[in-house]
Amino acid sequence: MLILGIETSCDETGLALYDTEKGLIDQVLYSQVDLHADYGGVVPELASRDHVRKIAPLTQQLLDQTEYTLRDLDGIAYTAGPGLMGALLVGASYARTVSWALGIPALAVHHMEAHLLAPLLDERKPPLPFVALLVSGGHTQLVLVRELGSYELLGESVDDAAGEAFDKTAKLLDFDYPGGPAVAKAAQRAEARNAQLGIDSRFRFPRPMTDRPGLDFSFSGLKTYALNTVQQHSPLSDIDRDDIALAFEEAAVETLVIKCRRAVKQARAPHLVIAGGVSANQRLRQQLERELDAEVYYAPPQLCTDNGAMIAYAGALRLQANGGDTGLAINTRARWPLDELPAIGDA
């Protein structure tokens, strides 16, 4: 079964071909980072318009470089939520139209389920059951996965997601968008400088909600602490910016690690999967591997951020189990709780 995956939930247009026998065939990805950089974040209307402009040419590019045609497709999977409603509608409308024209089934995919399943595209696959940390610009969740498609929410952010806090802190420090990689690079510079001088980190930020039981997160206060630190030391030098970035990253990562340790212990699951854009953060990966009494699994680096491959793979699993439909009805959801999904294979 050859599946075309379409991802348009935010600011990246991603398409991929996945074959249930051959695996991932190829993918193409167009990022709108340059489009939104001047605004310091994603502008929803601009994102939607750019998806409209790029989705058909990218489809043709993918087909050309793989030597497949639309007639070779057995199904189409597309992101239906959660995400920016206008952006979601572009991908969904395109997928449903092509599906109807070809007479092949289409299937709506949950964006976060696709992230969660992306590590299964790696050669080193996590065995069930496992705990998943979904950590991105829009979500921070801990999920228990007993079987594929059946999810129990253990904890989530009560305010800002971790990735959102990274982006907002980067903006406070006048770093370029996207903020997460910029903060990480600044933190690396500060850490290298401190090691050379033989000194500890200059600032220590709080580890929110780690002084109480539970698995929920809160990153809004951490962002506010960064704002107060910036205001206290303005005008900032380059060294000030790097030191604040290091303190923020250390606090955010340690908070995530503490909660993951609790979740693994509570669920009695010896395996942890981390997925989503923030899962590419090297400090997070290193500390989880060092401090958790569990095997840690990741998606391949190119599949950590939004991409069509994860949508194609998640769609292939559900299309094989339950099929799709050729109708034109579109049901996109800006918010879509992960635990509402049926187990793969259930009607």
C-alpha positions as a printed NumPy array, in Angstrom:
array([[  0.   ,   0.   ,   0.   ],
       [  1.516,   3.314,  -1.141],
       [  0.428,   6.306,   0.954],
       [  0.901,  10.013,   0.311],
       [  1.264,  11.934,   3.578],
       [  0.448,  15.648,   3.75 ],
       [  1.411,  17.903,   6.668],
       [  0.202,  21.531,   6.831],
       [ -0.574,  22.099,  10.51 ],
       [  1.582,  25.187,  11.011],
       [  4.507,  26.697,   9.111],
       [  5.927,  23.741,   7.182],
       [  4.524,  22.104,   4.068],
       [  5.605,  18.476,   4.182],
       [  4.791,  15.624,   1.806],
       [  6.052,  12.053,   1.8  ],
       [  5.483,   8.669,   0.22 ],
       [  5.374,   5.624,   2.496],
       [  5.03 ,   2.045,   1.289],
       [  3.802,  -0.519,   3.803],
       [  6.24 ,  -3.08 ,   2.36 ],
       [  9.225,  -0.922,   1.382],
       [  9.025,   1.689,   4.157],
       [  9.633,   5.424,   3.666],
       [ 10.224,   6.106,  -0.024],
       [ 11.067,   9.816,   0.104],
       [  9.847,  13.137,   1.42 ],
       [  9.973,  16.846,   0.628],
       [  9.688,  19.692,   3.112],
       [  9.269,  23.418,   2.651],
       [  9.801,  25.626,   5.704],
       [  8.244,  29.063,   6.077],
       [ 10.847,  30.219,   8.627],
       [ 12.068,  33.104,   6.448],
       [  8.477,  34.233,   5.833],
       [  7.691,  34.548,   9.55 ],
       [ 11.133,  35.604,  10.853],
       [ 10.373,  39.346,  10.744],
       [  7.352,  38.794,  12.997],
       [  9.136,  36.642,  15.579],
       [  6.507,  33.911,  15.241],
       [  4.006,  32.312,  12.898],
       [  1.39 ,  34.57 ,  11.285],
       [ -1.56 ,  32.206,  10.619],
       [ -2.927,  33.955,   7.518],
       [  0.501,  34.093,   5.868],
       [  1.059,  30.436,   6.712],
       [ -2.209,  29.397,   5.063],
       [ -1.5  ,  31.362,   1.899],
       [  1.972,  29.88 ,   1.584],
       [  0.624,  26.339,   1.953],
       [ -1.774,  27.073,  -0.935],
       [  1.155,  28.279,  -3.03 ],
       [  3.483,  25.344,  -2.316],
       [  1.402,  22.185,  -1.848],
       [  0.793,  21.273,  -5.512],
       [  4.355,  22.001,  -6.725],
       [  5.785,  20.018,  -3.812],
       [  3.543,  17.076,  -4.653],
       [  4.862,  17.096,  -8.202],
       [  8.45 ,  17.438,  -6.952],
       [  8.005,  14.393,  -4.714],
       [  6.522,  12.338,  -7.534],
       [  9.245,  13.398,  -9.978],
       [ 12.092,  12.466,  -7.674],
       [ 10.552,   9.062,  -6.824],
       [  9.286,   8.277, -10.344],
       [  5.788,   7.511,  -9.044],
       [  2.563,   9.06 , -10.33 ],
       [ -0.682,   9.918,  -8.573],
       [ -2.2  ,   6.805, -10.171],
       [  0.206,   4.656,  -8.136],
       [ -1.264,   5.853,  -4.835],
       [ -3.412,   3.553,  -2.713],
       [ -4.395,   6.195,  -0.149],
       [ -3.779,   9.686,   1.203],
       [ -3.214,  10.726,   4.805],
       [ -3.396,  14.342,   5.917],
       [ -3.081,  16.286,   9.153],
       [ -6.552,  17.187,  10.423],
       [ -5.492,  18.647,  13.768],
       [ -4.485,  19.978,  16.119],
       [ -2.99 ,  23.044,  14.466],
       [ -3.797,  26.363,  12.809],
       [ -7.267,  26.01 ,  11.326],
       [ -6.528,  27.807,   8.061],
       [ -3.353,  25.82 ,   7.492],
       [ -5.109,  22.544,   8.283],
       [ -7.884,  23.338,   5.801],
       [ -5.389,  23.758,   2.97 ],
       [ -3.934,  20.271,   3.405],
       [ -7.287,  18.655,   4.122],
       [ -8.998,  20.237,   1.1  ],
       [ -6.167,  19.242,  -1.194],
       [ -6.049,  15.672,   0.145],
       [ -9.8  ,  15.172,  -0.072],
       [ -9.943,  16.562,  -3.616],
       [ -7.135,  14.317,  -4.894],
       [ -8.648,  11.337,  -3.047],
       [-12.059,  11.913,  -4.643],
       [-10.582,  12.452,  -8.113],
       [ -8.551,   9.225,  -7.943],
       [-11.206,   7.179,  -6.168],
       [ -8.827,   6.185,  -3.372],
       [ -9.396,   6.498,   0.395],
       [ -8.223,   9.464,   2.454],
       [ -7.725,   9.521,   6.201],
       [ -7.519,  12.331,   8.765],
       [ -4.41 ,  12.014,  10.963],
       [ -3.876,  13.393,  14.459],
       [ -0.739,  15.535,  14.348],
       [  0.523,  14.516,  17.792],
       [ -0.137,  10.826,  17.203],
       [  2.03 ,  11.139,  14.102],
       [  4.834,  12.693,  16.188],
       [  4.438,   9.946,  18.775],
       [  4.695,   7.218,  16.123],
       [  7.622,   8.824,  14.239],
       [ 10.269,   6.972,  16.322],
       [  8.86 ,   3.731,  14.902],
       [ 10.307,   4.793,  11.539],
       [ 13.782,   4.329,  13.   ],
       [ 15.54 ,   0.955,  12.921],
       [ 15.646,   0.965,  16.738],
       [ 11.959,   0.744,  17.61 ],
       [ 10.556,   1.074,  21.151],
       [  8.705,  -1.991,  22.47 ],
       [  5.283,  -1.657,  24.069],
       [  4.311,  -0.427,  26.563],
       [  6.164,   2.885,  26.707],
       [  5.789,   6.399,  28.049],
       [  5.943,   9.167,  25.451],
       [  7.025,  12.756,  26.045],
       [  5.453,  14.887,  23.31 ],
       [  7.26 ,  18.193,  23.44 ],
       [  6.863,  20.861,  20.768],
       [  5.911,  24.477,  20.185],
       [  2.257,  23.763,  20.854],
       [  2.24 ,  20.744,  23.179],
       [  3.958,  19.308,  26.215],
       [  2.368,  16.016,  27.232],
       [  3.267,  12.753,  28.927],
       [  1.329,   9.825,  27.471],
       [  1.212,   6.136,  28.377],
       [  1.057,   3.938,  25.275],
       [ -0.071,   0.396,  26.029],
       [ -0.956,  -0.356,  22.409],
       [ -0.649,   1.679,  19.231],
       [ -3.523,   4.1  ,  18.919],
       [ -4.609,   3.771,  22.557],
       [ -3.301,   6.594,  24.725],
       [ -3.631,   7.547,  28.368],
       [ -2.754,  11.151,  29.175],
       [ -0.566,  11.257,  32.292],
       [  0.228,  14.962,  32.389],
       [  0.409,  18.092,  30.26 ],
       [  1.271,  21.765,  30.42 ],
       [ -1.327,  23.894,  32.164],
       [ -0.164,  26.988,  30.239],
       [  2.693,  27.474,  27.762],
       [  4.21 ,  24.495,  25.997],
       [  7.954,  24.022,  26.389],
       [  8.666,  24.935,  22.773],
       [  6.516,  28.043,  23.067],
       [  8.487,  29.109,  26.155],
       [ 11.743,  28.594,  24.247],
       [ 10.476,  30.79 ,  21.401],
       [  9.236,  33.544,  23.713],
       [ 12.484,  33.576,  25.694],
       [ 14.442,  33.792,  22.454],
       [ 12.38 ,  36.822,  21.465],
       [ 13.171,  38.466,  24.822],
       [ 16.856,  37.956,  24.059],
       [ 16.545,  39.335,  20.509],
       [ 17.467,  35.994,  18.945],
       [ 16.301,  35.018,  15.489],
       [ 13.187,  32.929,  14.894],
       [ 12.803,  29.984,  15.406],
       [ 13.815,  30.468,  18.997],
       [ 14.533,  26.938,  20.242],
       [ 17.713,  26.317,  18.213],
       [ 18.904,  29.885,  18.899],
       [ 18.558,  29.445,  22.662],
       [ 20.343,  26.083,  22.489],
       [ 23.288,  27.569,  20.568],
       [ 23.585,  30.464,  23.017],
       [ 23.474,  28.023,  25.937],
       [ 26.285,  26.021,  24.361],
       [ 28.426,  29.151,  24.058],
       [ 27.825,  30.047,  27.708],
       [ 28.546,  26.507,  28.884],
       [ 31.799,  26.364,  26.913],
       [ 32.876,  29.732,  28.321],
       [ 32.041,  28.655,  31.883],
       [ 34.   ,  25.424,  31.448],
       [ 37.01 ,  27.34 ,  30.188],
       [ 36.857,  29.7  ,  33.194],
       [ 36.069,  26.909,  35.65 ],
       [ 32.872,  28.547,  36.923],
       [ 29.268,  27.483,  37.403],
       [ 26.257,  28.924,  35.582],
       [ 25.72 ,  32.574,  36.423],
       [ 21.943,  32.334,  36.879],
       [ 19.661,  29.647,  38.271],
       [ 16.046,  29.672,  37.173],
       [ 13.239,  27.824,  39.018],
       [ 12.111,  24.322,  38.05 ],
       [  8.327,  24.913,  37.949],
       [  5.91 ,  22.433,  39.527],
       [  8.672,  20.006,  40.5  ],
       [  8.253,  20.702,  44.228],
       [  4.844,  18.994,  44.281],
       [  3.546,  15.59 ,  43.163],
       [  1.995,  15.102,  39.765],
       [  2.977,  15.042,  36.112],
       [  1.611,  18.363,  34.836],
       [  3.925,  21.093,  33.55 ],
       [  3.966,  24.883,  33.683],
       [  6.371,  26.991,  31.645],
       [  4.685,  30.399,  31.796],
       [  6.369,  31.289,  35.088],
       [  9.753,  30.255,  33.74 ],
       [  9.267,  32.594,  30.792],
       [  8.291,  35.399,  33.215],
       [ 11.418,  34.718,  35.29 ],
       [ 13.475,  35.104,  32.116],
       [ 11.707,  38.412,  31.39 ],
       [ 12.474,  39.725,  34.885],
       [ 16.12 ,  38.701,  34.542],
       [ 16.37 ,  40.473,  31.202],
       [ 14.868,  43.65 ,  32.661],
       [ 17.198,  43.566,  35.687],
       [ 20.324,  43.337,  33.516],
       [ 19.379,  45.572,  30.576],
       [ 20.976,  46.694,  28.384],
       [ 22.138,  43.16 ,  27.717],
       [ 25.576,  42.25 ,  26.45 ],
       [ 26.103,  39.193,  24.269],
       [ 27.472,  37.362,  27.318],
       [ 24.362,  38.308,  29.324],
       [ 22.152,  36.844,  26.599],
       [ 24.11 ,  33.611,  26.472],
       [ 24.073,  33.247,  30.264],
       [ 20.309,  33.798,  30.455],
       [ 19.764,  31.318,  27.614],
       [ 21.817,  28.713,  29.491],
       [ 19.879,  29.216,  32.725],
       [ 16.563,  28.956,  30.89 ],
       [ 17.529,  25.815,  28.98 ],
       [ 18.92 ,  24.134,  32.106],
       [ 15.677,  24.825,  33.992],
       [ 13.371,  23.738,  31.162],
       [ 15.299,  20.544,  30.489],
       [ 15.643,  19.572,  34.15 ],
       [ 11.896,  20.105,  34.614],
       [ 11.146,  17.786,  31.695],
       [ 13.594,  15.173,  32.982],
       [ 12.131,  15.205,  36.508],
       [  8.606,  14.686,  35.164],
       [  9.728,  11.931,  32.794],
       [ 11.43 ,  10.115,  35.663],
       [  8.197,  10.269,  37.653],
       [  6.095,   9.116,  34.696],
       [  8.269,   6.105,  33.934],
       [  8.197,   5.075,  37.591],
       [  4.442,   5.606,  37.928],
       [  3.61 ,   3.719,  34.727],
       [  6.152,   0.962,  35.415],
       [  7.211,   1.252,  31.789],
       [ 10.947,   0.748,  31.155],
       [ 10.887,   2.597,  27.828],
       [ 10.563,   6.322,  27.071],
       [  9.89 ,   7.859,  23.666],
       [ 10.427,  11.575,  23.126],
       [  8.967,  13.221,  20.033],
       [  8.214,  16.673,  18.679],
       [ 10.46 ,  19.572,  17.744],
       [ 12.015,  20.039,  21.194],
       [ 13.06 ,  16.366,  21.211],
       [ 15.978,  17.428,  18.981],
       [ 17.467,  19.424,  21.886],
       [ 20.796,  17.791,  22.714],
       [ 20.813,  18.719,  26.403],
       [ 17.408,  17.07 ,  26.826],
       [ 18.547,  13.903,  25.068],
       [ 21.761,  13.644,  27.043],
       [ 20.15 ,  14.196,  30.432],
       [ 17.331,  11.743,  29.766],
       [ 19.812,   9.057,  28.737],
       [ 22.009,   9.774,  31.741],
       [ 19.405,  10.189,  34.469],
       [ 16.479,   7.903,  33.593],
       [ 16.249,   4.267,  34.559],
       [ 14.721,   3.522,  31.163],
       [ 15.659,   3.031,  27.538],
       [ 15.162,   6.28 ,  25.601],
       [ 14.034,   6.364,  21.952],
       [ 13.819,   9.233,  19.457],
       [ 12.646,   9.874,  15.952],
       [ 15.407,  10.256,  13.342],
       [ 16.658,  13.898,  13.429],
       [ 14.938,  14.868,  10.174],
       [ 11.612,  13.593,  11.539],
       [ 11.611,  15.467,  14.858],
       [  9.997,  18.604,  13.468],
       [  6.772,  18.648,  11.419],
       [  7.042,  16.518,   8.286],
       [  4.997,  14.489,   5.838],
       [  6.726,  11.18 ,   6.605],
       [  5.198,  10.874,  10.064],
       [  1.746,  11.652,   8.636],
       [  2.151,   9.054,   5.894],
       [  3.274,   6.42 ,   8.41 ],
       [  0.499,   7.091,  10.927],
       [ -2.019,   7.174,   8.091],
       [ -0.731,   3.895,   6.661],
       [ -1.204,   2.125,   9.996],
       [ -4.8  ,   3.303,  10.328],
       [ -5.682,   2.846,   6.648],
       [ -4.452,  -0.751,   6.796],
       [ -6.43 ,  -1.424,   9.957],
       [ -9.66 ,   0.472,   9.323],
       [ -9.565,   1.917,   5.821],
       [-10.559,   5.46 ,   4.879],
       [-13.201,   6.988,   2.656],
       [-13.451,   8.849,  -0.641],
       [-15.898,  11.498,   0.503],
       [-15.345,  15.246,   0.278],
       [-16.397,  16.033,   3.858],
       [-13.666,  17.808,   5.816],
       [-13.415,  17.745,   9.602],
       [-10.38 ,  19.65 ,  10.829],
       [ -9.883,  20.454,  14.509],
       [ -7.707,  23.204,  15.969],
       [ -7.858,  21.278,  19.27 ],
       [ -8.09 ,  17.502,  19.382],
       [ -7.413,  15.551,  22.596],
       [ -5.115,  12.616,  21.886],
       [ -6.984,  10.262,  24.202],
       [-10.127,  10.553,  22.037],
       [ -8.532,   8.386,  19.351],
       [ -9.62 ,   4.744,  18.994],
       [ -6.973,   2.032,  19.137],
       [ -5.595,   1.135,  15.725],
       [ -7.697,  -1.75 ,  14.467],
       [-10.827,  -0.79 ,  16.417],
       [-13.866,   0.159,  14.398]])
